[in-house]
Amino acid sequence: MDKNTLIGMLLMGAVVFGFMWLQQPSEEELAARRQQAEAQRIEAEKKAQAEEEMRMMGNMDTISVYELNVLKASMMQYGSVDSVNNAKVFNGDGVMLSLKGEELNGTIAVDGAVVAVNDLLNGKSSNPVLHNRALAKLRTELNKYVKNGAFAKYLSGTNEEVVLENGDLKVKISSKGGMITSATLKKYKAYNAPEVELFDAKTNSYNFGLNTNSQHFDTKDFYFTPVSVNDSTVIMQLDLGEGRKWGIKYTLPQNSYVVDMEVIQENMTGLIPQNIASMDFAWEQRINRHEEGKMFEEQNSGVYYKFLGGEVDYLSETTSDKESYSDKFKWVSFKNQFFSSVLIADKHFTGAKMVSTPFEKGTSLYNDYLKDVSFVSELEYSSMDAKPASFKFFFGPNLYELLEKYDDTLYPDDNLELTRLLPLGWTLFRWINEYFVIPIFDFLSKHISSAGVVILLLTLIIKLVLAPFQFKSFISQAKMRVLAPDIKALNDKYPGQENAMIRSQKTMELYSKAGANPMSGCLPMLFMMPILFAMFRFFPSCIQLRGESFLWAHDLSAPDAIVSWSAQIPFITNYFGNHISLFCLLMTVTNILYTKISMQSSSNQMPGMQWMMYLMPLMFLVFFNNYASGLSYYYFLSLLITIIESYVCRLMVSEEKVRAEMAAKSKQPKKKGWWAQKLEEAQRQQKAMMEEQQRRNHNGKGRR
């Protein structure tokens, strides 16, 4: 491919992108479209509501005698006792009922108004629409009574919060649903808050579902009673009468990020028969944003899960994704870039439906949240077991050392692999990070307070390990520079495609006599590239860099913007961002300088292609501008040290000395190696094939 072809392809690409840019709607147009769609939706809802009201105006509903008797019977059986008035009472969602003897009283709140139950039952309401809606709400509460049976008295109550706390973690447990509504990491700060809150009541909920062949009891509907409360333990309990109890026990040990959660029960076989009982679990969360650099946090957040006795997998972190399984699972996690909530089953989950949905740019929730995620599964359950299910709830940082400790201690026989929550790269890159980079980084971090200095020392150690290979590569480059005139002479002596085989053979003979190997210069890359990719995965996962400042960078886990702007620029904002990162800029300048030095050292360059070599650093500038400043800082240091190594090697290695050594070696008899023998054999076979082809072509022309 020549220079003109490349330029033509670039121009065609520019035309295509330019056309796409011209055709895309502006932000104002997109906003106008969203406003129009919202207005149409509101108008449709108003129209439907008006039609429903017109229909209801001429049709005032009434409650039947049967429904009324069922309601009274349910209240007598399951309603709470009002000892003052000697009545059974029920307080539901806007519904307050009192039954004394056969007299039913109370109120129903609907549409900002309060309807008296007596008026409702006697048909005295002046507003048919309000009457019908109040009656519908009453029927809903009646259905709750019928459905929940002995649990019905806990459909209403007062929400209480119990706090369990240690030095690392603070959790709030609500009596409504008996669930954890808040989990706060006390030692970590969010970008917009003094503490990292993984759970909150508005964005997180989970519940257990008890099932029979005819009933379903959902724990999120019930108001539990806190009992056995102390500094580290609480039981959220439902006392169902006649010695029947069902509850959830929470325990938070000291110096731990793990909350023990146990389902406990007594004498439940009378309510939930053993042979037709089952229990399921549902968990949904709107993942909160905690980091200033949203791009990385968004790309490294989502749903992770561990198959029982199998591998760790995850839903797509960049697009909407969902999966359904019939397999057994050990744990499921809703994770952020640096923090995770992990629910680990003592036994296992059976089957699962999981969904992850990221928020689109421009939506009202985009800036504050990352994704909507959910997990639904089934649990082994027996109404006869005192503890039918138990779990460990991990709320904590994605710190490799910490996760590794819990891997070894929580369920040592199950191989939890919680460290897989850190996206450290594919197998080879992960090994480099786990067995080389992380141990060195952790060791240095324990003795040095500055994260920037730790990265510098880590870079020096890596470069020191690679130094012998780098020196060998430089020697190989020096040999190739010495041989460059001889290779050019061979190319001039045997020009054209017809002499390609001879030219290649003569060149290999020249390399062999001189003891040079053009491939040896690539040897350091075999070691350097896996490390470069490993570091590319390590830095965005390294929580130790979070909030750590160095020089002008106030957070090494986020971009170090020295210039920022708020205007939305097409293409530039989406790919480059609204800032310029200084470490990324320094990395780019150093990369250009290194490219220039490499081109000067190379003896084999394609004419007219040098400018392509300078294009890559500029592409890296665009690509890394939004990345963690710690990563750009590492690449900058690595390139700078490589340049210094190149100059040191040039001072240490004389080309005249290399030429003399090569001349002396060329005079020595050289035993052909395995690779040389194979190459010569391949060349002979290729030459024979070419001669046979030429002979056939000649014979064909003779017959014509």
ZATORLUM-800035 format. One line per 2 residues: number of its first residue (from 1); their letters; for each residue x, y, z of C-alpha. Coordinates in steps of 0.02 Angstrom, whole numbers, plus 50000, padded with zeros to 5 digits. Example, Ala and Ser with C-alpha at 12.3 -4.5 7.8 and 13.67 -1.06 7.14 Angstrom:
! residues 2
1 = AS = 50615/49775/50390 ~ 50684/49947/50357
This chain:
! residues 704
1 = MD = 50000/50000/50000 ~ 50079/50164/49941
3 = KN = 50068/50337/50016 ~ 49935/50400/49895
5 = TL = 49820/50253/49934 ~ 49835/50285/50121
7 = IG = 49799/50469/50101 ~ 49649/50427/49992
9 = ML = 49580/50307/50123 ~ 49602/50437/50261
11 = LM = 49513/50568/50156 ~ 49370/50448/50122
13 = GA = 49357/50413/50308 ~ 49357/50599/50345
15 = VV = 49215/50625/50220 ~ 49113/50484/50299
17 = FG = 49138/50550/50476 ~ 49102/50727/50418
19 = FM = 48939/50671/50339 ~ 48891/50577/50499
21 = WL = 48931/50731/50602 ~ 48826/50844/50491
23 = QQ = 48681/50723/50497 ~ 48678/50697/50685
25 = PS = 48549/50799/50782 ~ 48609/50936/50896
27 = EE = 48586/50934/51084 ~ 48447/51061/51065
29 = EL = 48357/50951/50938 ~ 48375/50799/51050
31 = AA = 48308/50896/51199 ~ 48162/50959/51095
33 = RR = 48122/50782/51040 ~ 48126/50720/51220
35 = QQ = 48013/50864/51275 ~ 47891/50825/51133
37 = AE = 47887/50641/51179 ~ 47858/50683/51362
39 = AQ = 47719/50804/51318 ~ 47635/50672/51209
41 = RI = 47647/50546/51350 ~ 47569/50666/51477
43 = EA = 47430/50712/51355 ~ 47392/50528/51325
45 = EK = 47384/50495/51513 ~ 47267/50643/51539
47 = KA = 47155/50583/51400 ~ 47148/50407/51471
49 = QA = 47112/50475/51644 ~ 46972/50586/51579
51 = EE = 46894/50440/51486 ~ 46904/50332/51642
53 = EM = 46822/50469/51746 ~ 46682/50490/51619
55 = RM = 46652/50304/51625 ~ 46651/50301/51814
57 = MG = 46535/50452/51830 ~ 46390/50353/51766
59 = NM = 46434/50192/51855 ~ 46452/50204/52045
61 = DT = 46521/50041/52110 ~ 46459/49954/52269
63 = IS = 46533/49825/52385 ~ 46443/49659/52395
65 = VY = 46381/49578/52555 ~ 46502/49435/52525
67 = EL = 46652/49553/52510 ~ 46600/49645/52667
69 = NV = 46583/49482/52765 ~ 46753/49422/52705
71 = LK = 46831/49588/52757 ~ 46753/49579/52931
73 = AS = 46804/49397/52954 ~ 46983/49435/52900
75 = MM = 46993/49581/53021 ~ 46926/49475/53163
77 = QY = 47054/49340/53127 ~ 47207/49441/53082
79 = GS = 47177/49622/53137 ~ 47272/49704/53278
81 = VD = 47187/49724/53447 ~ 47135/49896/53508
83 = SV = 47111/49860/53694 ~ 47051/50037/53731
85 = NN = 46902/50028/53614 ~ 46887/49838/53621
87 = AK = 46901/49829/53431 ~ 47005/49751/53292
89 = VF = 47100/49879/53188 ~ 47197/49885/53028
91 = NG = 47312/50021/52962 ~ 47362/49995/52782
93 = DG = 47419/50101/52638 ~ 47305/50251/52666
95 = VM = 47170/50136/52738 ~ 47122/50143/52922
97 = LS = 46987/50021/52978 ~ 46908/49982/53146
99 = LK = 46790/49837/53180 ~ 46690/49835/53342
101 = GE = 46563/49697/53344 ~ 46481/49710/53174
103 = EL = 46512/49896/53155 ~ 46646/49939/53028
105 = NG = 46717/50116/53031 ~ 46869/50206/52964
107 = TI = 46936/50314/52823 ~ 47018/50290/52654
109 = AV = 47141/50418/52586 ~ 47138/50432/52396
111 = DG = 47182/50571/52273 ~ 47220/50692/52414
113 = AV = 47047/50669/52492 ~ 46982/50565/52637
115 = VA = 46827/50457/52612 ~ 46730/50391/52764
117 = VN = 46701/50204/52759 ~ 46519/50226/52812
119 = DL = 46486/50342/52664 ~ 46573/50219/52551
121 = LN = 46470/50069/52610 ~ 46306/50166/52609
123 = GK = 46332/50244/52438 ~ 46323/50421/52506
125 = SS = 46476/50487/52414 ~ 46443/50644/52311
127 = NP = 46591/50611/52194 ~ 46569/50447/52096
129 = VL = 46749/50450/52034 ~ 46819/50471/52209
131 = HN = 46696/50341/52274 ~ 46750/50210/52148
133 = RA = 46935/50239/52177 ~ 46915/50228/52365
135 = LA = 46818/50067/52346 ~ 46952/49996/52231
137 = KL = 47083/50039/52363 ~ 46979/49952/52496
139 = RT = 46967/49796/52387 ~ 47156/49798/52365
141 = EL = 47178/49796/52553 ~ 47048/49658/52568
143 = NK = 47145/49554/52443 ~ 47302/49582/52546
145 = YV = 47212/49513/52698 ~ 47152/49360/52606
147 = KN = 47320/49330/52524 ~ 47429/49353/52678
149 = GA = 47324/49266/52809 ~ 47419/49260/52974
151 = FA = 47547/49383/52904 ~ 47412/49512/52867
153 = KY = 47426/49602/53034 ~ 47604/49651/52987
155 = LS = 47551/49738/52828 ~ 47540/49898/52930
157 = GT = 47651/49967/53064 ~ 47785/50093/53107
159 = NE = 47952/50093/53018 ~ 48097/50079/53141
161 = EV = 48282/50078/53102 ~ 48414/49980/53195
163 = VL = 48598/50025/53171 ~ 48741/49898/53178
165 = EN = 48913/49975/53172 ~ 49098/49937/53189
167 = GD = 49256/50031/53141 ~ 49239/49992/52956
169 = LK = 49054/49975/52917 ~ 48888/50049/52969
171 = VK = 48725/49965/52918 ~ 48546/50021/52947
173 = IS = 48411/49887/52953 ~ 48230/49938/52929
175 = SK = 48082/49854/53011 ~ 47987/49881/52847
177 = GG = 48037/49726/52750 ~ 48166/49676/52882
179 = MI = 48303/49724/52759 ~ 48466/49820/52758
181 = TS = 48425/49992/52689 ~ 48595/50074/52708
183 = AT = 48774/50011/52705 ~ 48907/50145/52732
185 = LK = 49096/50123/52719 ~ 49164/50236/52855
187 = KY = 49345/50243/52796 ~ 49311/50295/52616
189 = KA = 49246/50455/52539 ~ 49138/50477/52386
191 = YN = 49177/50615/52263 ~ 49024/50712/52326
193 = AP = 49002/50644/52503 ~ 49106/50616/52661
195 = EV = 49071/50428/52657 ~ 49036/50294/52527
197 = EL = 48858/50230/52543 ~ 48834/50069/52445
199 = FD = 48653/50046/52498 ~ 48517/50172/52526
201 = AK = 48330/50150/52550 ~ 48285/50238/52387
203 = TN = 48397/50138/52271 ~ 48410/49965/52349
205 = SY = 48290/49830/52405 ~ 48286/49643/52426
207 = NF = 48157/49522/52491 ~ 48118/49340/52523
209 = GL = 47963/49261/52450 ~ 47877/49116/52540
211 = NT = 47771/49010/52424 ~ 47638/48877/52438
213 = NS = 47528/48808/52300 ~ 47399/48943/52334
215 = QH = 47488/49086/52425 ~ 47639/49199/52409
217 = FD = 47708/49298/52557 ~ 47827/49439/52514
219 = TK = 47936/49500/52658 ~ 47951/49676/52588
221 = DF = 47765/49702/52625 ~ 47780/49668/52812
223 = YF = 47828/49774/52962 ~ 47946/49671/53070
225 = TP = 47978/49692/53255 ~ 48161/49715/53309
227 = VS = 48206/49596/53451 ~ 48367/49539/53536
229 = VN = 48450/49702/53490 ~ 48630/49738/53544
231 = DS = 48783/49823/53471 ~ 48815/49687/53343
233 = TV = 48653/49588/53322 ~ 48469/49613/53285
235 = IM = 48326/49495/53243 ~ 48187/49563/53134
237 = QL = 48040/49454/53186 ~ 47860/49416/53138
239 = DL = 47763/49337/53281 ~ 47621/49245/53195
241 = GE = 47540/49178/53353 ~ 47524/49002/53424
243 = GR = 47714/48991/53441 ~ 47743/49024/53256
245 = KW = 47884/49145/53216 ~ 47979/49196/53061
247 = GI = 48123/49319/53053 ~ 48293/49374/52989
249 = KY = 48444/49384/53103 ~ 48586/49506/53064
251 = TL = 48758/49501/53146 ~ 48903/49621/53115
253 = PQ = 49067/49564/53193 ~ 49203/49685/53243
255 = NS = 49336/49730/53114 ~ 49237/49657/52971
257 = YV = 49154/49709/52809 ~ 49041/49555/52815
259 = VD = 48865/49550/52887 ~ 48796/49378/52932
261 = ME = 48614/49359/52878 ~ 48511/49209/52935
263 = VI = 48329/49163/52903 ~ 48260/49091/53066
265 = QE = 48089/49016/53103 ~ 47987/48916/53229
267 = NM = 47835/48802/53204 ~ 47800/48861/53026
269 = TG = 47734/48696/52959 ~ 47557/48744/53010
271 = LI = 47561/48895/52894 ~ 47677/48831/52758
273 = PQ = 47660/48644/52730 ~ 47825/48555/52708
275 = NI = 47779/48466/52547 ~ 47722/48620/52449
277 = AS = 47837/48755/52514 ~ 47975/48851/52426
279 = MD = 48069/49015/52449 ~ 48140/49136/52323
281 = FA = 48250/49288/52336 ~ 48245/49450/52237
283 = WE = 48372/49592/52243 ~ 48370/49752/52142
285 = QR = 48479/49905/52151 ~ 48512/50069/52064
287 = IN = 48701/50077/52077 ~ 48760/50241/52149
289 = RH = 48903/50339/52073 ~ 49051/50366/52192
291 = EE = 49194/50423/52080 ~ 49234/50588/51996
293 = GK = 49293/50496/51839 ~ 49125/50423/51785
295 = MF = 49186/50339/51626 ~ 49295/50210/51713
297 = EE = 49172/50182/51853 ~ 49034/50150/51727
299 = QN = 49143/50031/51626 ~ 49190/49933/51782
301 = SG = 49021/49916/51867 ~ 48886/49786/51847
303 = VY = 48827/49613/51898 ~ 48956/49478/51939
305 = YK = 48914/49300/51991 ~ 48999/49137/52037
307 = FL = 48935/48968/51982 ~ 48938/48837/52119
309 = GG = 49101/48743/52093 ~ 49129/48840/51932
311 = EV = 49196/49003/51864 ~ 49155/49185/51892
313 = DY = 49057/49273/51755 ~ 48973/49442/51732
315 = LS = 48845/49534/51628 ~ 48902/49662/51501
317 = ET = 48968/49818/51586 ~ 48943/49935/51438
319 = TS = 48775/49885/51364 ~ 48606/49821/51424
321 = DK = 48617/49636/51460 ~ 48516/49497/51541
323 = ES = 48540/49312/51574 ~ 48433/49167/51635
325 = YS = 48510/49011/51709 ~ 48452/48849/51787
327 = DK = 48624/48820/51865 ~ 48672/48837/52047
329 = FK = 48763/48993/52107 ~ 48874/49026/52257
331 = WV = 48868/49215/52256 ~ 48808/49368/52163
333 = SF = 48880/49543/52169 ~ 48826/49718/52120
335 = KN = 48994/49804/52101 ~ 49066/49975/52069
337 = QF = 49240/50013/52007 ~ 49314/50012/52182
339 = FS = 49175/49943/52294 ~ 49059/49792/52293
341 = SV = 48905/49722/52377 ~ 48917/49532/52374
343 = LI = 48785/49411/52437 ~ 48860/49239/52470
345 = AD = 48744/49092/52504 ~ 48790/48968/52638
347 = KH = 48725/48831/52523 ~ 48681/48898/52351
349 = FT = 48556/48990/52243 ~ 48460/48885/52118
351 = GA = 48435/48964/51947 ~ 48440/49149/51917
353 = KM = 48372/49291/51812 ~ 48490/49439/51803
355 = VS = 48472/49607/51717 ~ 48589/49756/51697
357 = TP = 48534/49918/51614 ~ 48649/50071/51602
359 = FE = 48577/50246/51596 ~ 48586/50344/51435
361 = KG = 48676/50510/51424 ~ 48559/50656/51440
363 = TS = 48436/50569/51556 ~ 48398/50641/51728
365 = LY = 48480/50495/51819 ~ 48639/50484/51716
367 = ND = 48750/50598/51820 ~ 48709/50520/51990
369 = YL = 48688/50335/51950 ~ 48773/50201/51844
371 = KD = 48652/50059/51810 ~ 48489/49975/51860
373 = VS = 48528/49794/51907 ~ 48426/49649/51974
375 = FV = 48444/49468/52028 ~ 48303/49342/52057
377 = SE = 48335/49163/52114 ~ 48266/49018/52215
379 = LE = 48329/48951/52380 ~ 48318/48781/52462
381 = YS = 48183/48792/52595 ~ 48099/48682/52724
383 = SM = 47969/48747/52846 ~ 48037/48621/52972
385 = DA = 48216/48691/52978 ~ 48255/48816/53114
387 = KP = 48381/48901/52995 ~ 48323/48863/52818
389 = AS = 48442/48987/52737 ~ 48595/49088/52786
391 = FK = 48708/49210/52695 ~ 48857/49324/52712
393 = FF = 48836/49500/52647 ~ 49001/49583/52600
395 = FG = 49002/49773/52588 ~ 49176/49835/52557
397 = PN = 49318/49895/52447 ~ 49384/49796/52299
399 = LY = 49552/49779/52384 ~ 49645/49626/52322
401 = EL = 49725/49585/52490 ~ 49556/49598/52580
403 = LE = 49461/49494/52451 ~ 49598/49363/52453
405 = KY = 49582/49351/52643 ~ 49395/49322/52630
407 = DD = 49426/49193/52493 ~ 49530/49095/52618
409 = TL = 49422/49118/52774 ~ 49236/49132/52733
411 = YP = 49209/48969/52640 ~ 49384/48894/52619
413 = DD = 49318/48735/52536 ~ 49214/48825/52404
415 = NL = 49349/48928/52314 ~ 49248/49089/52316
417 = EL = 49366/49183/52196 ~ 49309/49353/52260
419 = TR = 49470/49425/52189 ~ 49389/49404/52018
421 = LL = 49290/49560/52060 ~ 49449/49651/52009
423 = PL = 49459/49655/51817 ~ 49645/49621/51806
425 = GW = 49643/49559/51626 ~ 49648/49392/51537
427 = TL = 49744/49244/51605 ~ 49924/49295/51566
429 = FR = 49896/49478/51613 ~ 49804/49426/51771
431 = WI = 49948/49314/51823 ~ 50072/49457/51800
433 = NE = 49963/49569/51908 ~ 49926/49440/52043
435 = YF = 50100/49366/52063 ~ 50213/49513/52017
437 = VI = 50136/49686/52010 ~ 50015/49681/52158
439 = PI = 50139/49602/52283 ~ 50272/49732/52238
441 = FD = 50147/49875/52242 ~ 50075/49820/52410
443 = FL = 50250/49800/52485 ~ 50304/49972/52429
445 = SK = 50139/50051/52486 ~ 50164/49985/52663
447 = HI = 50332/50076/52678 ~ 50306/50230/52569
449 = SS = 50162/50351/52594 ~ 50170/50438/52424
451 = AG = 50078/50340/52288 ~ 50173/50437/52154
453 = VV = 50340/50379/52225 ~ 50273/50200/52236
455 = IL = 50229/50204/52050 ~ 50403/50273/52011
457 = LL = 50489/50133/52108 ~ 50374/50002/52030
459 = TL = 50419/50067/51858 ~ 50605/50060/51898
461 = II = 50589/49880/51961 ~ 50498/49827/51802
463 = KL = 50626/49914/51692 ~ 50768/49834/51792
465 = VL = 50694/49661/51762 ~ 50679/49697/51576
467 = AP = 50849/49783/51562 ~ 50947/49628/51501
469 = FQ = 50821/49600/51361 ~ 50824/49785/51319
471 = FK = 51014/49781/51307 ~ 51008/49628/51195
473 = SF = 50884/49718/51084 ~ 50999/49868/51071
475 = IS = 51146/49757/51022 ~ 51037/49678/50888
477 = QA = 50989/49849/50822 ~ 51172/49901/50818
479 = KM = 51215/49745/50716 ~ 51074/49783/50595
481 = RV = 51136/49962/50573 ~ 51311/49895/50535
483 = LA = 51242/49773/50407 ~ 51126/49901/50326
485 = PD = 51250/49950/50186 ~ 51282/49766/50144
487 = IK = 51095/49729/50139 ~ 51068/49879/50025
489 = AL = 51206/49815/49911 ~ 51120/49646/49899
491 = ND = 50954/49729/49858 ~ 51037/49829/49720
493 = KY = 51128/49676/49653 ~ 50972/49565/49649
495 = PG = 50826/49682/49609 ~ 50649/49635/49560
497 = QE = 50525/49501/49612 ~ 50610/49367/49507
499 = NA = 50763/49379/49618 ~ 50668/49381/49783
501 = MI = 50721/49204/49829 ~ 50905/49234/49792
503 = RS = 50899/49402/49882 ~ 50822/49322/50036
505 = QK = 50947/49178/50035 ~ 51096/49295/50021
507 = TM = 51028/49406/50159 ~ 51007/49257/50276
509 = EL = 51185/49200/50236 ~ 51245/49375/50281
511 = YS = 51151/49370/50446 ~ 51218/49198/50485
513 = KA = 51401/49243/50450 ~ 51390/49401/50553
515 = GA = 51297/49318/50697 ~ 51151/49438/50682
517 = NP = 50968/49397/50704 ~ 50840/49526/50645
519 = MS = 50709/49446/50759 ~ 50811/49467/50919
521 = GC = 50765/49651/50921 ~ 50585/49598/50951
523 = LP = 50631/49492/51103 ~ 50600/49630/51232
525 = ML = 50427/49660/51159 ~ 50380/49480/51200
527 = FM = 50406/49526/51382 ~ 50359/49709/51379
529 = MP = 50189/49696/51293 ~ 50108/49579/51422
531 = IL = 50170/49694/51560 ~ 50103/49848/51470
533 = FA = 49932/49766/51452 ~ 49937/49704/51632
535 = MF = 49972/49881/51695 ~ 49831/49944/51584
537 = RF = 49712/49835/51686 ~ 49798/49859/51854
539 = FP = 49789/50047/51875 ~ 49600/50069/51845
541 = SC = 49572/49930/51975 ~ 49695/49992/52106
543 = IQ = 49593/50065/52249 ~ 49754/50119/52338
545 = LR = 49769/50259/52209 ~ 49594/50323/52245
547 = GE = 49601/50498/52316 ~ 49792/50497/52320
549 = SF = 49871/50658/52260 ~ 50039/50680/52176
551 = LW = 50113/50840/52107 ~ 49968/50926/52017
553 = AH = 49857/50771/52011 ~ 49733/50773/52156
555 = DL = 49672/50595/52122 ~ 49782/50467/52034
557 = SA = 49630/50358/51997 ~ 49551/50500/51895
559 = PD = 49611/50613/51752 ~ 49729/50755/51803
561 = AI = 49641/50895/51711 ~ 49742/51056/51699
563 = VS = 49621/51136/51575 ~ 49434/51105/51574
565 = WS = 49282/51175/51484 ~ 49095/51147/51494
567 = AQ = 49044/51167/51311 ~ 48988/51009/51223
569 = IP = 49095/50993/51066 ~ 49040/50859/50940
571 = FI = 49158/50708/50934 ~ 49287/50795/51045
573 = TN = 49178/50788/51202 ~ 49125/50607/51171
575 = YF = 49299/50538/51139 ~ 49425/50662/51208
577 = GN = 49324/50737/51350 ~ 49305/50916/51410
579 = HI = 49480/50931/51481 ~ 49665/50905/51447
581 = SL = 49761/50787/51561 ~ 49940/50842/51592
583 = FC = 50015/50669/51626 ~ 49931/50607/51466
585 = LL = 50005/50755/51372 ~ 50178/50719/51443
587 = MT = 50160/50536/51395 ~ 50116/50587/51217
589 = VT = 50265/50705/51199 ~ 50382/50572/51268
591 = NI = 50307/50442/51152 ~ 50338/50554/51001
593 = LY = 50518/50579/51056 ~ 50541/50392/51081
595 = TK = 50467/50359/50909 ~ 50591/50479/50830
597 = IS = 50737/50395/50918 ~ 50676/50222/50866
599 = MQ = 50660/50275/50685 ~ 50837/50345/50687
601 = SS = 50900/50181/50758 ~ 50806/50074/50635
603 = SN = 50894/50017/50477 ~ 50739/49961/50388
605 = QM = 50608/50094/50358 ~ 50475/50107/50226
607 = PG = 50495/50270/50129 ~ 50352/50392/50152
609 = MQ = 50281/50296/50303 ~ 50370/50389/50442
611 = WM = 50221/50503/50471 ~ 50115/50350/50514
613 = MY = 50230/50315/50660 ~ 50195/50487/50732
615 = LM = 50007/50462/50715 ~ 50000/50326/50850
617 = PL = 50057/50439/50995 ~ 49924/50566/50946
619 = MF = 49793/50428/50947 ~ 49852/50379/51121
621 = LV = 49827/50559/51176 ~ 49643/50548/51129
623 = FF = 49625/50373/51202 ~ 49709/50402/51370
625 = NN = 49649/50578/51406 ~ 49501/50511/51506
627 = YA = 49600/50373/51592 ~ 49670/50372/51768
629 = SG = 49815/50492/51787 ~ 49913/50355/51877
631 = LS = 49911/50250/51718 ~ 49971/50395/51608
633 = YY = 50103/50435/51738 ~ 50167/50256/51732
635 = YF = 50176/50253/51542 ~ 50263/50422/51543
637 = LS = 50394/50358/51665 ~ 50416/50195/51569
639 = LL = 50446/50286/51404 ~ 50563/50413/51484
641 = IT = 50669/50275/51564 ~ 50673/50182/51397
643 = II = 50741/50338/51311 ~ 50874/50356/51446
645 = ES = 50918/50171/51425 ~ 50940/50198/51239
647 = YV = 51065/50339/51264 ~ 51158/50241/51398
649 = CR = 51170/50090/51283 ~ 51237/50199/51142
651 = LM = 51373/50262/51258 ~ 51415/50085/51313
653 = VS = 51410/50002/51142 ~ 51527/50057/51000
655 = EE = 51470/50017/50825 ~ 51652/49999/50774
657 = KV = 51675/49866/50906 ~ 51515/49779/50849
659 = RA = 51578/49783/50669 ~ 51745/49706/50721
661 = EM = 51659/49568/50821 ~ 51544/49529/50675
663 = AA = 51692/49522/50555 ~ 51784/49403/50669
665 = KS = 51631/49295/50691 ~ 51599/49286/50503
667 = KQ = 51770/49203/50481 ~ 51728/49066/50604
669 = PK = 51644/48906/50544 ~ 51464/48912/50598
671 = KK = 51356/48763/50630 ~ 51184/48788/50563
673 = GW = 51049/48789/50693 ~ 50882/48703/50686
675 = WA = 50794/48861/50629 ~ 50922/48899/50494
677 = QK = 50909/48720/50428 ~ 50721/48731/50421
679 = LE = 50730/48901/50334 ~ 50852/48836/50203
681 = EA = 50743/48684/50173 ~ 50591/48796/50148
683 = QR = 50690/48905/50028 ~ 50745/48753/49928
685 = QQ = 50567/48691/49915 ~ 50505/48861/49862
687 = KA = 50642/48877/49731 ~ 50600/48704/49662
689 = MM = 50416/48750/49651 ~ 50458/48912/49558
691 = EE = 50571/48819/49435 ~ 50435/48689/49406
693 = QQ = 50307/48826/49375 ~ 50425/48914/49251
695 = RR = 50453/48748/49161 ~ 50266/48718/49144
697 = NH = 50238/48893/49079 ~ 50378/48869/48951
699 = NG = 50307/48701/48891 ~ 50135/48778/48876
701 = KG = 50199/48916/48764 ~ 50293/48787/48656
703 = RR = 50133/48687/48622 ~ 50043/48845/48564
